[in-house]
Amino acid sequence: MSSDLDIQKLRAQTPGLKNTTHLLACGSALMPDCVIDAVVNHIRLEGEIGGYEAHARQHDLLERVYDSVARHIGAKPREIALLENATVAWCHAFYALPLKPGSRILTCEAEYAANYVAFLQRAKRDDLKIEIIPSDASGALDVGVLEGMIDADTGLIAITWVPTNGGLVNPAAKVGKLARAHGIPYLLDACQAVGQMPVDVNELGCDFLSATGRKFLRGPRGTGFLYVRESWLETLEPVMIDLYGASAITVDQYSLRDDARRFETWENAYALRAGLGAAVEYAEAIGIDAIEARISALAGYCRDLLSQQPKIQLRDLGDHKCGIVSFSVEGGDPGAIVAKLGQAGFVIGASGPSSTPVDALRRNLPTMLRIAPHYYNTKTEIEACVLRLSGLI
Ligand SMILES: Cc1ncc(COP(=O)(O)O)c(C=O)c1O
């Protein structure tokens, strides 16, 4: 497989590869040395000189994390809030959005369960309607149908770009074009996209975007971020604030910060933030186009091999597929397969129907297995994993 990347060097910078064949970037990818070092260095500094003092000493490096994240997605640093995961980031935007009773939320079949349950909660509480945008013949969100669904009561379009349960890449930028044209707020779950493909909030046309650090970005667990388009910062009131999100507090009033950090609180895991910053800078140094090309080639190779196995059914949707390979095994127990492969040194994962309730119901999906190679994986690793898998089924 030809690649612009120096795979041997990148693998040598990934200590986890010595212990395991890790093929689950959509779960939590392996961190490179520079990320581990950034986290450990900050924690060590906290231990040596004190937490507040370490924060002060690392101030510039920690501020740079906003710049790096913003640059990586084509945003401004003031449009970024650093949070503990993608769900918290997404919820901050969703729950802050004013939606009149009777408003319609348009979402996709592949929507992530955490988002969907929040729709259900607000629908119940605020008298909103949830409507599912149907998929086209390929399984991707049907933009033509979406256009016909938009009306004066449409309060929000909220979709998942790349679902947790497979290789589908929804047409997020085409959705953004429609949202902009009709002036409808657009909230994009980019959790599985960031780190495996180029992300540009202006091309996407989204007002809000949420993502996590630990998946394809290779950051530490417990990191995530929210993008809030600048124009929303004048009006959007977080559902909860503290003395950090509010810039000034008197006995009878407060004013909010004028940037997206109004969604943050005062206390944070700064060591993890340092790791997130290192992860973004590392991805940028490698190059997101080369990353996407290699992930896509490895995932395609994996699909080819799996398609030759008699009892395996590939489950990925869409004409344009990304790095998450989903499949089911006839008569196989997914939990037992994951465990047995784990004992043999291969890390793959499973995704149950409850992670993507609408899609699972529509397609009558069983618990599926997921293999999600990162650019640091090799064809040889994938061959070995599929061979081992074939011996188990
Ligand atoms: C599509 C999608 N959205 C959101 C999330 C939630 O991310 P986090 O666990 O960082 O909150 C996930 C996690 O798997 C996901 O796959």
The ligand as a Tripos MOL2 file, in Angstrom:
@<TRIPOS>MOLECULE
LIG
   16    16     1     0     0
SMALL
NO_CHARGES

@<TRIPOS>ATOM
      1 C1        -21.1210    9.5070   16.7300 C.3       1 LIG1
      2 C2        -20.7920    9.7300   18.1800 C.ar      1 LIG1
      3 N1        -21.2250   10.8470   18.7780 N.ar      1 LIG1
      4 C3        -20.9600   11.1070   20.0620 C.ar      1 LIG1
      5 C4        -20.2430   10.2210   20.8310 C.ar      1 LIG1
      6 C5        -20.0010   10.5520   22.2570 C.3       1 LIG1
      7 O1        -18.6790   10.8960   22.4900 O.3       1 LIG1
      8 P1        -18.1290   10.9830   23.9720 P.3       1 LIG1
      9 O2        -18.1020    9.5740   24.4810 O.co2     1 LIG1
     10 O3        -16.7950   11.6150   23.8670 O.co2     1 LIG1
     11 O4        -19.0900   11.8090   24.7600 O.co2     1 LIG1
     12 C6        -19.7830    9.0300   20.2560 C.ar      1 LIG1
     13 C7        -19.0190    8.0620   21.0530 C.2       1 LIG1
     14 O5        -18.8100    6.9560   20.7020 O.2       1 LIG1
     15 C8        -20.0500    8.7820   18.8880 C.ar      1 LIG1
     16 O6        -19.6220    7.6750   18.2880 O.3       1 LIG1
@<TRIPOS>BOND
     1     1     2 1
     2     2     3 ar
     3     2    15 ar
     4     3     4 ar
     5     4     5 ar
     6     5     6 1
     7     5    12 ar
     8     6     7 1
     9     7     8 1
    10     8     9 2
    11     8    10 1
    12     8    11 1
    13    12    13 1
    14    12    15 ar
    15    13    14 2
    16    15    16 1
@<TRIPOS>SUBSTRUCTURE
     1 LIG1         1 GROUP 0 **** ****
